[in-house]
């Protein structure tokens, strides 16, 4: 078991792994959607699956998810339980128990609210609608966010949590998130007004603001999510830790689905 003082670093490494997904994911999706791959898949798998620039990346993602599930089932070890008796609790019952716990309840609410700060799903349409960027350009920005995610969660957030504590890191992470949304709202308006004399034509005000925007939510979201996960791990017993992690992550997923954007 990871010592309490090192859990932020461990959770940060898990977050960095997700960041690597943003680095390699767009590239894999781009290759899967290429004309060469789609043509090959249509010739080989025509009788089984429809081959389009949208279906092949989807099937590729499903295959990688199945591979991740198999990897977890084979290599991840089940932790030793202190109790042999397993009490079955429904999904709703797990939420009810979490909300009944005065320590876990605010963390569940925090995960629910933080999910509204997720911009990945709406970021690509935003780039297309307001800046006219195509899928390749959007993928480059997602890769850029992923690189920052690896550095932030894998290196910076863990060290800051160890030095200042996860509560301070969570509070600090809300500041760049707020700045990021301000930049995202102002970028379509201010970007065209910002001129950069003496530069190449592609270096526009829009691009400068978007590059600045991408750096802020990466650190802010990493600090908040890793910090909150660390607090969950420190605030619950070993017997309930898995359940409480599941409830908080489910709350985050629910918040993302309720996001009005």
Protein Blocks (a to p, Z undefined) as FASTA:
>chain_A
ZZfklmmmmmmmmmmmmmmmmmmmmmmmmmmmpmklmmmmmmmmmmmpccdfklmmmmmm
mmmmmmmmmmmmmmpccdddfbfbdcdddfklmmmmmmmpmklmmmmmmmmmmmmmpckl
mmmmmmmmmnopafklmmmmmmmmmmmmmmmmmmmmmmmmmmnopklmmmmmmmmmmmmm
mmmmmmmmmmmmpccehiafklcfklmmmmmmmmmmmmmmmmmmmmmmmmmmmmpcfklm
mmmmmmmmmmmmmmmmmpmZZ
